[in-house]
Amino acid sequence: AGHDIHELPRSHRDPLGYFDPLERLLRAVQDYPGPVIAMVPGSVWGGACDLVMTCDIVVGDETSSFAITPAKLGLPYNASGILHFINRLGLNIAKEMFFSAESVPAERAERVGILNHLVPSDNLPDFTMDLAKRIASRSALAIEVIKEQFHILSGSRAITPDTFERIQGLRRRVYDSHDYEEGIRAFLDKRAPVFKGE
């Protein structure tokens, strides 16, 4: 799972601000100079799915699945998180994942680019460690510089201050809304939310 729903603010405050612990973790993964490999047995949801998208390489088994679920909660996801998905999957698949909030099973995850490798569960740890050892045998300096270039280039879509403010305003419309409050309340009450679009 990702966020503890109990930790999200009820309304009128950005639930995924720059200094949120999850956001700091995602930046640490991005900024780490070496490749970060995610080994995924089972399902990852919400912020945990964003963490996987932030990792450099993802290895999973037949039990792995991936879901980004802010639409189930009425949660306004932040621009950096959305960019993680766009960079890894492209626009069409990222949109489908966010809009549907449905889980993507392992075979499809490999086809659409979430998984670099899909391996049998009994071989998952060995395969992942072998991959890590091969990477560790290469030039750490070259890999560090290449990783930073990927990071710079994948985030190089310049936006104007007006566009940034518009994105923040759009997100504010959601976290100040009835739908956001209802999504959190319904999750905690273990019932289906009744969204009103307001």
GILIN-V422207 format. One record per run of one state. SS is the DSSP state (H for helix, E for strand, C for the rest). FROM is the first residue (numbers start at 1). TO is the last residue. If there is no record, write none. Layout:
ss & from & to
SS & FROM & TO
SS & FROM & TO
//
This chain:
ss & from & to
C & 1 & 4
H & 5 & 7
C & 8 & 20
H & 21 & 31
C & 32 & 36
E & 37 & 40
C & 41 & 42
E & 43 & 45
C & 46 & 46
H & 47 & 54
C & 55 & 56
E & 57 & 60
C & 61 & 64
E & 65 & 67
C & 68 & 69
H & 70 & 73
C & 74 & 78
H & 79 & 89
C & 90 & 90
H & 91 & 100
C & 101 & 103
E & 104 & 105
H & 106 & 112
C & 113 & 116
E & 117 & 118
C & 119 & 120
H & 121 & 136
C & 137 & 139
H & 140 & 154
C & 155 & 160
H & 161 & 175
C & 176 & 177
H & 178 & 189
C & 190 & 198
//
